[in-house]
Amino acid sequence: MTKTKPFQSTFIILVFLLAVYGKRLVQPFVNLSFDLPISKLLYSYAWWVLPIIIVIAVLYGSKNVLKELCLDQGFLTGLIFGFVATVPMLVSSAFFGSIDPNLDLLTLLQKTVFAGFMEELLFRGFLFGILFRKMGWGFIPASVLGAIIFAASHLYQGSDPGQLVGIFLVTFIASAWFAWLFIEWKENLWVPIFLHIFMNLSWTLFSVSDNALGGAYVNIFRIITIAITVLATIRYNNRKDMFRVNGRNLFVNKT
């Protein structure tokens, strides 16, 4: 890593923290009210999006924002991959669960499309992606940092020590898994985005669990989905005779 990388890395991490926690810091001093729920939702996610877009535009040019966030290509690949891989979860959730009668369209969109897209954009596209792809961080330190914060942000779902530990471990592994898929599919952020969206859809639409742990049947089919993604990714990279995450970039990205 060059001499400027530690400074730039720190800057990226601080911007990420600002995006995640900035609204909470400002909220006590700014009293905003919204007549429409969608306005409140867009305001909340604007705190996530605007800081990282501004920083990417300043560092790499306004024309390269989508490229540097790895959103400039692979949309259809991500859509097909995400849907096919989560079919076991969607079908099993429909069978074992039931549609929540109190679920409205905006809440469904918030917990599936908005949550899946925004979390992947911020955690994988920006924090992990920039540290790994641009700052010389290895896959392990870059993914672990993002996974710790990602897992900690889901602890609100737990109510006892056992649940807290379980939720942390599940979401930590999920974060590292999403990061691996992101890189192995030619740095295509749409792959984890759609996977995340469809997985959230299977849980939210059919109300199968109140937290990330889930029950026995849910986890059986979640493991099947994970296995499908891993096998498909291995097959995809075997054809190319190259895995993008390898010994040259595990701890320091020399590629």
Secondary structure, DSSP 4 states (H G I P E B T S, - for coil): --TTHHHHHHHHHHHHHHHHHHHHHHGGG-----SSHHHHHHHHHHHHHHHHHHHHHHHH-GGGHHHHTT-SS-HHHHHHHHHHHHHHHHHHHHHHS---TT--HHHHHIIIIIHHHHHIIIIIIIIIHHHHHTS-B-HHHHHHHHHHHHHHTTGGG--SHHHHHHHHHHHHHHHHHHHHHHHHTTS-THHHHHHHHHHHHHHHTTT--SSSS--HHHHHHHHHHHHHHHHHHHHHHHHHT--SSSTTSSSB---
